[in-house]
């Protein structure tokens, strides 16, 4: 039986705001997308905090399994949707801009942005791996923003 994939790419104001406000707004947008038939909802880069070049970025990373990932797990389950979005992850002593895909069952996949753009290098490390999430809705390759402009990364995904 063929599977049907309906993807919603969510746009949010990128201006920094308190995490609780941003997550509340994100869930309303996820609910709207699911109501329109989406089974994969993709939130913007650092959707949970907003985005700016500022020293305050050093205070934003969360551990794997932190508040935002808990939120993603609850929202994915509540709306029976696969949910993707990036956030700053603290992994040991390093910070990464990590995209997470969360399934409704709570399974998740992580991809660290390989190509930080200009000043982003001041805030987080580059990843060096690719990630193909083998989800219930199909295999999903993961990239973030400036990664898309690098043909060698596309080639790695192509094999």
ROLO-834166 format. One record per residue: x, y, z of N, C-alpha, C in turn; residue in three letters. Coordinates in Angstrom, 1 decimal, m for minus. Layout:
N
[[X, Y, Z], [X, Y, Z], [X, Y, Z], 'ALA']
...
END
This chain:
159
[[0.9, m1.2, 0.0], [0.0, 0.0, 0.0], [0.9, 1.2, 0.0], 'UNK']
[[0.7, 2.2, m0.9], [1.5, 3.4, m1.0], [1.3, 4.3, 0.3], 'UNK']
[[2.3, 4.9, 0.7], [2.2, 5.8, 1.8], [2.1, 7.2, 1.3], 'UNK']
[[1.4, 8.1, 2.0], [1.3, 9.5, 1.6], [1.9, 10.3, 2.6], 'UNK']
[[2.8, 11.2, 2.2], [3.5, 12.1, 3.1], [3.1, 13.5, 2.8], 'UNK']
[[2.6, 14.2, 3.8], [2.2, 15.6, 3.7], [3.0, 16.3, 4.7], 'UNK']
[[3.8, 17.3, 4.2], [4.8, 18.0, 5.0], [4.3, 19.4, 5.1], 'UNK']
[[4.4, 20.0, 6.3], [4.2, 21.4, 6.6], [5.5, 22.0, 7.1], 'UNK']
[[5.9, 23.0, 6.4], [7.1, 23.8, 6.8], [6.5, 25.1, 7.5], 'UNK']
[[6.8, 25.1, 8.8], [6.2, 26.2, 9.7], [7.1, 27.4, 9.7], 'UNK']
[[6.6, 28.6, 9.5], [7.3, 29.8, 9.6], [6.9, 30.5, 11.0], 'UNK']
[[7.9, 30.9, 11.7], [7.7, 31.7, 12.9], [8.6, 32.9, 12.9], 'UNK']
[[8.2, 33.9, 13.6], [9.0, 35.1, 13.8], [10.3, 34.6, 14.4], 'UNK']
[[11.5, 35.0, 13.9], [12.8, 34.6, 14.4], [13.3, 35.3, 15.6], 'UNK']
[[12.6, 36.4, 15.9], [13.1, 37.2, 17.0], [13.1, 36.4, 18.4], 'UNK']
[[14.1, 36.5, 19.1], [14.2, 35.8, 20.4], [13.0, 36.2, 21.3], 'UNK']
[[12.5, 35.3, 22.0], [11.4, 35.5, 23.0], [11.5, 34.4, 24.0], 'UNK']
[[10.9, 34.5, 25.2], [10.9, 33.5, 26.2], [10.5, 32.1, 25.6], 'UNK']
[[11.2, 31.1, 26.0], [11.0, 29.8, 25.5], [9.5, 29.3, 25.6], 'UNK']
[[8.9, 29.6, 26.8], [7.5, 29.2, 27.0], [6.6, 29.8, 25.9], 'UNK']
[[6.8, 31.1, 25.6], [6.0, 31.7, 24.6], [6.2, 31.1, 23.2], 'UNK']
[[7.5, 30.9, 22.9], [7.8, 30.3, 21.6], [7.3, 28.9, 21.4], 'UNK']
[[7.3, 28.1, 22.5], [6.8, 26.7, 22.4], [5.3, 26.7, 22.3], 'UNK']
[[4.6, 27.6, 23.0], [3.2, 27.7, 22.9], [2.8, 28.1, 21.5], 'UNK']
[[3.5, 29.1, 20.9], [3.2, 29.5, 19.5], [3.5, 28.3, 18.6], 'UNK']
[[4.6, 27.6, 18.8], [4.9, 26.5, 17.9], [3.8, 25.4, 18.0], 'UNK']
[[3.3, 25.1, 19.1], [2.3, 24.1, 19.2], [1.0, 24.5, 18.5], 'UNK']
[[0.7, 25.7, 18.6], [m0.5, 26.2, 17.9], [m0.3, 26.0, 16.3], 'UNK']
[[0.9, 26.3, 15.9], [1.2, 26.1, 14.4], [1.2, 24.6, 14.0], 'UNK']
[[1.7, 23.8, 14.9], [1.7, 22.3, 14.7], [0.3, 21.8, 14.6], 'UNK']
[[m0.5, 22.3, 15.5], [m1.9, 21.8, 15.5], [m2.6, 22.3, 14.2], 'UNK']
[[m2.4, 23.5, 13.8], [m3.0, 24.0, 12.5], [m2.5, 23.1, 11.4], 'UNK']
[[m1.2, 22.8, 11.3], [m0.7, 22.0, 10.2], [m1.3, 20.6, 10.2], 'UNK']
[[m1.4, 20.0, 11.4], [m2.0, 18.7, 11.5], [m3.5, 18.7, 11.1], 'UNK']
[[m4.2, 19.7, 11.5], [m5.6, 19.9, 11.1], [m5.7, 19.9, 9.5], 'UNK']
[[m4.7, 20.4, 8.9], [m4.7, 20.5, 7.4], [m4.1, 19.3, 6.7], 'UNK']
[[m3.8, 18.3, 7.5], [m3.4, 17.0, 7.0], [m1.9, 16.6, 7.0], 'UNK']
[[m1.1, 17.5, 7.7], [0.3, 17.2, 7.7], [0.6, 16.0, 8.6], 'UNK']
[[1.5, 15.1, 8.2], [2.0, 14.1, 9.1], [3.5, 14.2, 9.4], 'UNK']
[[4.1, 15.3, 8.8], [5.5, 15.7, 9.2], [5.4, 17.2, 9.2], 'UNK']
[[5.7, 17.8, 10.4], [5.8, 19.2, 10.6], [7.2, 19.6, 10.9], 'UNK']
[[7.7, 20.6, 10.1], [9.1, 21.0, 10.2], [9.1, 22.4, 10.8], 'UNK']
[[9.6, 22.6, 12.0], [9.8, 23.9, 12.6], [11.1, 24.6, 12.2], 'UNK']
[[11.2, 25.9, 12.3], [12.4, 26.6, 11.9], [13.6, 26.3, 12.8], 'UNK']
[[14.7, 26.7, 12.3], [16.0, 26.6, 13.0], [15.9, 27.4, 14.4], 'UNK']
[[16.4, 26.8, 15.4], [16.3, 27.2, 16.8], [14.9, 27.9, 17.1], 'UNK']
[[13.9, 27.1, 16.8], [12.5, 27.5, 17.0], [12.1, 27.8, 18.4], 'UNK']
[[12.8, 27.1, 19.3], [12.4, 27.2, 20.7], [12.9, 28.5, 21.4], 'UNK']
[[13.9, 29.2, 20.8], [14.4, 30.4, 21.5], [14.4, 31.6, 20.6], 'UNK']
[[14.4, 31.4, 19.3], [14.6, 32.5, 18.3], [16.0, 32.5, 18.0], 'UNK']
[[16.4, 33.5, 17.1], [17.7, 33.4, 16.5], [18.3, 34.8, 16.4], 'UNK']
[[19.4, 35.0, 17.0], [20.2, 36.3, 16.8], [21.6, 36.0, 17.2], 'UNK']
[[22.5, 36.8, 16.7], [23.9, 36.7, 17.0], [24.1, 37.6, 18.3], 'UNK']
[[24.3, 36.9, 19.4], [24.4, 37.6, 20.7], [25.0, 36.7, 21.7], 'UNK']
[[25.8, 37.2, 22.6], [26.5, 36.4, 23.6], [25.5, 35.6, 24.5], 'UNK']
[[24.2, 36.0, 24.5], [23.2, 35.2, 25.2], [23.0, 33.8, 24.7], 'UNK']
[[23.5, 33.6, 23.4], [23.3, 32.3, 22.8], [24.1, 31.2, 23.7], 'UNK']
[[25.1, 31.6, 24.4], [25.9, 30.6, 25.2], [25.0, 30.0, 26.3], 'UNK']
[[24.0, 30.7, 26.7], [23.1, 30.2, 27.8], [21.9, 29.4, 27.3], 'UNK']
[[21.8, 29.3, 26.0], [20.6, 28.6, 25.4], [20.6, 27.1, 25.3], 'UNK']
[[21.8, 26.5, 25.2], [21.8, 25.0, 24.9], [21.2, 24.2, 26.0], 'UNK']
[[20.6, 23.1, 25.6], [19.9, 22.2, 26.5], [20.6, 20.8, 26.3], 'UNK']
[[20.6, 20.0, 27.3], [21.1, 18.6, 27.0], [20.1, 17.8, 26.2], 'UNK']
[[20.6, 16.7, 25.6], [19.7, 15.8, 24.9], [18.7, 15.3, 25.9], 'UNK']
[[17.4, 15.3, 25.6], [16.4, 14.9, 26.6], [16.0, 16.1, 27.5], 'UNK']
[[16.4, 17.3, 27.1], [16.0, 18.5, 28.0], [14.6, 18.9, 27.7], 'UNK']
[[14.3, 20.1, 28.2], [12.9, 20.7, 28.1], [12.3, 20.7, 26.7], 'UNK']
[[13.1, 21.1, 25.7], [12.5, 21.2, 24.4], [12.2, 19.9, 23.8], 'UNK']
[[13.2, 18.9, 24.0], [12.9, 17.6, 23.5], [11.7, 16.9, 24.2], 'UNK']
[[11.6, 17.2, 25.5], [10.4, 16.7, 26.2], [9.1, 17.3, 25.6], 'UNK']
[[9.2, 18.6, 25.3], [8.1, 19.2, 24.6], [7.8, 18.6, 23.3], 'UNK']
[[8.8, 18.4, 22.5], [8.6, 17.8, 21.2], [8.0, 16.4, 21.3], 'UNK']
[[8.4, 15.6, 22.2], [7.9, 14.3, 22.4], [6.4, 14.3, 22.8], 'UNK']
[[6.0, 15.2, 23.7], [4.6, 15.4, 24.1], [3.8, 15.9, 22.9], 'UNK']
[[4.3, 16.9, 22.2], [3.5, 17.4, 21.1], [3.3, 16.4, 19.9], 'UNK']
[[4.4, 15.7, 19.6], [4.3, 14.7, 18.5], [3.3, 13.6, 18.9], 'UNK']
[[3.3, 13.2, 20.2], [2.3, 12.2, 20.6], [0.9, 12.7, 20.6], 'UNK']
[[0.7, 13.9, 21.2], [m0.6, 14.5, 21.3], [m1.3, 14.7, 19.9], 'UNK']
[[m0.4, 15.1, 18.9], [m1.0, 15.4, 17.6], [m0.8, 14.3, 16.6], 'UNK']
[[m0.2, 13.1, 17.1], [0.1, 12.0, 16.2], [0.8, 12.4, 14.9], 'UNK']
[[2.0, 13.1, 15.1], [2.7, 13.7, 14.0], [4.2, 13.5, 14.2], 'UNK']
[[4.9, 13.4, 13.1], [6.4, 13.5, 13.2], [6.7, 15.0, 13.2], 'UNK']
[[7.6, 15.3, 14.1], [7.9, 16.8, 14.4], [9.4, 17.0, 14.2], 'UNK']
[[9.8, 17.9, 13.4], [11.3, 18.2, 13.3], [11.5, 19.7, 13.6], 'UNK']
[[12.7, 20.0, 14.2], [13.1, 21.3, 14.5], [14.5, 21.3, 15.0], 'UNK']
[[15.1, 22.5, 15.0], [16.5, 22.5, 15.5], [16.6, 23.4, 16.8], 'UNK']
[[17.5, 23.0, 17.6], [17.8, 23.8, 18.8], [19.2, 23.6, 19.2], 'UNK']
[[19.7, 24.4, 20.1], [21.1, 24.3, 20.5], [21.2, 23.2, 21.6], 'UNK']
[[22.1, 22.2, 21.3], [22.2, 21.1, 22.2], [23.6, 21.1, 22.8], 'UNK']
[[23.7, 21.0, 24.1], [25.0, 20.9, 24.8], [25.3, 19.4, 24.9], 'UNK']
[[26.4, 19.0, 24.3], [26.9, 17.6, 24.3], [28.3, 17.6, 24.8], 'UNK']
[[28.5, 17.1, 26.0], [29.7, 17.2, 26.8], [30.1, 18.7, 26.9], 'UNK']
[[31.2, 19.1, 26.4], [31.6, 20.5, 26.5], [31.3, 21.3, 25.2], 'UNK']
[[30.8, 20.7, 24.2], [30.5, 21.4, 23.0], [29.0, 21.7, 22.8], 'UNK']
[[28.8, 22.7, 22.0], [27.4, 23.1, 21.6], [27.2, 22.9, 20.1], 'UNK']
[[26.1, 22.3, 19.8], [25.7, 22.0, 18.4], [24.4, 22.6, 18.1], 'UNK']
[[24.2, 23.0, 16.8], [22.8, 23.3, 16.3], [22.3, 22.0, 15.8], 'UNK']
[[21.4, 21.4, 16.5], [21.0, 20.0, 16.2], [19.5, 20.0, 15.8], 'UNK']
[[19.3, 19.3, 14.7], [17.9, 19.1, 14.2], [17.5, 17.8, 14.9], 'UNK']
[[16.3, 17.8, 15.4], [15.7, 16.6, 16.0], [14.4, 16.3, 15.2], 'UNK']
[[14.3, 15.0, 14.9], [13.0, 14.5, 14.4], [12.4, 13.6, 15.5], 'UNK']
[[11.2, 13.9, 15.9], [10.6, 13.2, 17.0], [9.4, 12.5, 16.4], 'UNK']
[[9.2, 11.2, 16.6], [8.1, 10.4, 16.1], [7.0, 10.5, 17.2], 'UNK']
[[5.7, 10.1, 16.8], [4.6, 10.1, 17.8], [4.9, 9.1, 18.9], 'UNK']
[[5.7, 8.1, 18.6], [6.0, 7.1, 19.6], [7.1, 7.4, 20.6], 'UNK']
[[7.8, 8.6, 20.3], [8.8, 9.0, 21.1], [10.2, 8.7, 20.6], 'UNK']
[[10.3, 8.0, 19.5], [11.6, 7.7, 19.0], [12.2, 9.0, 18.3], 'UNK']
[[13.5, 9.2, 18.5], [14.0, 10.5, 17.9], [15.3, 10.2, 17.2], 'UNK']
[[15.6, 11.2, 16.3], [16.9, 11.1, 15.5], [17.5, 12.5, 15.6], 'UNK']
[[18.8, 12.6, 15.6], [19.5, 13.9, 15.8], [20.5, 14.1, 14.6], 'UNK']
[[20.6, 15.3, 14.1], [21.5, 15.7, 13.1], [22.2, 17.0, 13.6], 'UNK']
[[23.5, 17.1, 13.6], [24.2, 18.3, 13.9], [24.6, 19.0, 12.6], 'UNK']
[[24.2, 20.3, 12.6], [24.5, 21.1, 11.4], [26.0, 21.0, 11.1], 'UNK']
[[26.3, 20.7, 9.8], [27.7, 20.5, 9.4], [28.4, 21.7, 9.0], 'UNK']
[[27.6, 22.7, 8.5], [28.2, 23.9, 8.0], [27.6, 25.2, 8.6], 'UNK']
[[28.1, 25.5, 9.8], [27.7, 26.8, 10.4], [28.1, 27.9, 9.5], 'UNK']
[[27.2, 28.9, 9.5], [27.4, 30.1, 8.6], [28.1, 31.2, 9.3], 'UNK']
[[29.1, 31.7, 8.8], [29.9, 32.8, 9.3], [30.0, 32.9, 10.8], 'UNK']
[[29.2, 33.8, 11.4], [29.3, 34.1, 12.9], [28.8, 32.9, 13.7], 'UNK']
[[28.0, 32.0, 13.1], [27.5, 30.9, 13.9], [28.6, 30.1, 14.5], 'UNK']
[[29.8, 30.1, 13.8], [30.9, 29.3, 14.3], [31.4, 29.8, 15.7], 'UNK']
[[31.0, 31.0, 16.1], [31.3, 31.5, 17.4], [30.4, 30.9, 18.5], 'UNK']
[[29.3, 30.3, 18.1], [28.3, 29.8, 19.1], [28.3, 28.3, 19.2], 'UNK']
[[28.5, 27.6, 18.0], [28.4, 26.1, 18.1], [29.4, 25.5, 17.1], 'UNK']
[[29.6, 24.2, 17.4], [30.6, 23.4, 16.6], [29.9, 22.9, 15.4], 'UNK']
[[30.6, 22.6, 14.4], [30.1, 21.9, 13.2], [30.0, 20.4, 13.5], 'UNK']
[[29.0, 19.8, 13.0], [28.9, 18.3, 13.0], [29.7, 17.8, 11.9], 'UNK']
[[29.8, 16.5, 11.8], [30.5, 15.9, 10.6], [29.9, 14.6, 10.1], 'UNK']
[[28.6, 14.4, 10.6], [27.9, 13.1, 10.2], [26.7, 13.5, 9.4], 'UNK']
[[26.2, 12.5, 8.6], [24.9, 12.7, 8.0], [23.9, 11.8, 8.8], 'UNK']
[[22.6, 12.1, 8.7], [21.6, 11.3, 9.4], [20.4, 11.1, 8.5], 'UNK']
[[20.1, 9.8, 8.2], [18.9, 9.4, 7.5], [18.0, 8.7, 8.6], 'UNK']
[[17.0, 9.4, 8.9], [16.0, 8.9, 9.9], [15.1, 7.9, 9.3], 'UNK']
[[15.1, 6.7, 9.7], [14.3, 5.6, 9.2], [13.0, 5.6, 10.0], 'UNK']
[[12.0, 6.5, 9.6], [10.8, 6.7, 10.4], [9.7, 5.8, 9.9], 'UNK']
[[8.5, 5.9, 10.6], [7.3, 5.1, 10.1], [6.8, 5.8, 8.9], 'UNK']
[[7.1, 7.0, 8.5], [6.6, 7.7, 7.3], [7.6, 7.6, 6.2], 'UNK']
[[8.7, 7.0, 6.4], [9.7, 6.9, 5.4], [11.1, 7.3, 5.8], 'UNK']
[[12.1, 7.2, 5.0], [13.4, 7.6, 5.3], [13.6, 9.1, 5.0], 'UNK']
[[14.1, 9.9, 6.0], [14.2, 11.3, 5.9], [15.6, 11.7, 6.1], 'UNK']
[[16.3, 12.3, 5.1], [17.6, 12.9, 5.3], [17.5, 14.2, 6.0], 'UNK']
[[18.5, 14.5, 6.8], [18.4, 15.7, 7.6], [19.5, 16.7, 7.3], 'UNK']
[[19.2, 18.0, 7.1], [20.1, 19.1, 6.9], [19.5, 20.3, 7.6], 'UNK']
[[20.4, 21.3, 7.9], [19.9, 22.6, 8.4], [20.5, 23.7, 7.6], 'UNK']
[[19.6, 24.6, 7.2], [20.0, 25.9, 6.6], [21.2, 25.8, 5.6], 'UNK']
[[22.3, 26.4, 6.0], [23.4, 26.6, 5.1], [24.0, 25.3, 4.6], 'UNK']
[[23.7, 24.2, 5.2], [24.1, 22.8, 4.8], [23.6, 22.6, 3.3], 'UNK']
[[22.4, 23.1, 3.0], [21.9, 22.9, 1.7], [22.7, 23.4, 0.5], 'UNK']
[[23.6, 24.4, 0.8], [24.4, 25.0, m0.2], [25.7, 24.2, m0.5], 'UNK']
[[25.9, 23.1, 0.1], [27.1, 22.3, 0.0], [26.9, 21.0, m0.8], 'UNK']
[[27.3, 21.0, m2.0], [27.1, 19.8, m2.9], [27.7, 18.5, m2.3], 'UNK']
[[28.9, 18.7, m1.6], [29.6, 17.5, m1.1], [28.7, 16.8, 0.0], 'UNK']
[[27.9, 17.6, 0.7], [27.0, 17.0, 1.7], [25.9, 16.3, 1.0], 'UNK']
[[25.3, 16.8, m0.1], [24.3, 16.1, m0.9], [24.9, 14.8, m1.4], 'UNK']
[[26.2, 14.9, m1.8], [26.8, 13.7, m2.4], [26.9, 12.6, m1.3], 'UNK']
[[27.3, 13.0, m0.1], [27.3, 12.0, 1.0], [26.0, 11.3, 1.2], 'UNK']
[[24.9, 12.1, 1.1], [23.6, 11.5, 1.3], [23.3, 10.6, 0.1], 'UNK']
[[23.7, 10.9, m1.1], [23.5, 10.1, m2.3], [24.3, 8.8, m2.3], 'UNK']
[[25.3, 8.8, m1.5], [26.2, 7.6, m1.4], [27.3, 7.7, m2.3], 'UNK']
END
